[in-house]
Amino acid sequence: MSETLIIADTEGFLHDSSDAKKGEEPSQIDWKSIVKPLSLIVGGFMLFFFLPMDSARFTNAIIESMALAKWYAQEHVLLCLVPAFFIAGAVAVFVSQGAVMKYLGAGAHKVLSYGVAGVSGSVLAVCSCTILPLFAGIWKRGAGLGPAIAFLYSGPAINVLAIILTARILGPEIGIARAVGAVVFSIVIGLIMHMMYRKEEEAKNAAAMHMPEPAVERPLWKTSLLFAIMIGLLISATWGKPEQSKGVWAAVFAVKWMLAGGFAVLLGILMVRWMGVRLYKLIFSIVAVFVFAAAIPQQPLIAFSIGLIAFVSLLTTTRGETESWFLASWDFAKQIMPLLLAGVLVAGLLLGTPGSEGLIPSAWISSLVGGNSFWANLFASVIGAFMYFATLTEVPILQGLIGAGMGKGPALALLLAGPALSLPNMLVIRSVLGTQKTAVFVSLVVVMATVSGLIFGHFF
């Protein structure tokens, strides 16, 4: 048998000499460009082919996943996320990089930078997803990794309202432990992240030192007032109904939409005075919102939605920094929203909604977090890290779990890991910081929450 030769043609294709003798063309199939999409198609086909639609638990988990996504869309997207996107966009446009580097940069004084990060985050009192656009905004403007992480953790975790509610419902000792633990976590985790990536931070700081100081278009007090009004609008619009019908919190809730409207009008006035927006546009927007609020008083969310549409119209029909504001906000929205939606769907599928079950039975969770063992605290931390908690909802959920036999140590571990993290939150952080830094951050939160739960459970 004659030996077969391998011949290279002029186009770079390798083919068998026997094919050349027969006059056949060499193969031009690029398998690398075919394997990946083909694998996705086959994988998708196999997934749908073997869907266990006859399983009641699976079909219920699908329904719970959709229900969680619906609830998230109704309660959080318009009231929390959209305002947060605009605040993040405002950070990118109105806050100079020099100011961010001065107070939150890698070379800033540690006490100042972590103090500013902790206070700024805690004032917002938002959930683990609403903090993400704001975190991405200060990170892209040059904030150091440590202060940015402290801000990321402190926003959902150091929530004054949630800590007060925790102390009242779950007991003062767990409320105090949550407050102290959250403050310590934000600083310690930020410092550890800074130390682990010190060389990268030093290079970032050195590069920033050679950047020219940007021109400041308005004084600091004007920028501060602008952000104070936007934060006031965000907090008032998302103010939840308290359990007690009397008291300060109930009084604020009774006038929440009046407060939100007042902050919105103030924001509009500043846009007219400082950003060149035409007065007639503002008046038309206010009239439109007022008409819908008066026509459908029982559905204030509709008037709020009209207000958002009017706000976008004011931004996009005025050239200059308002148009830049919209574009910066849009960049954050298109980066974060798809990941959040995917994360919410998966979280609902696995864990269900509060009071209902997903693929993972709640009885398993309750049985695994009893007592104060290392594994009970670790499991509570991991479950808390992946489960999505809206602001203040972790307290009634924990109240039910404690009633089912959950130990106080695992309860604290879940409180310290849960509000600050969630599966949607992790996906977005990864898109901003990368896989490695995200894994380190999540691991630090889980480990510290586990240790804190063990210590607390030992004494209480």
Summary of the structure (lengths in Angstrom):
residues: 460
radius of gyration: 26.4
end to end distance: 84.9
largest distance: 98.3
contacts: 1513
relative contact order: 0.11
helix: 74%
strand: 2%
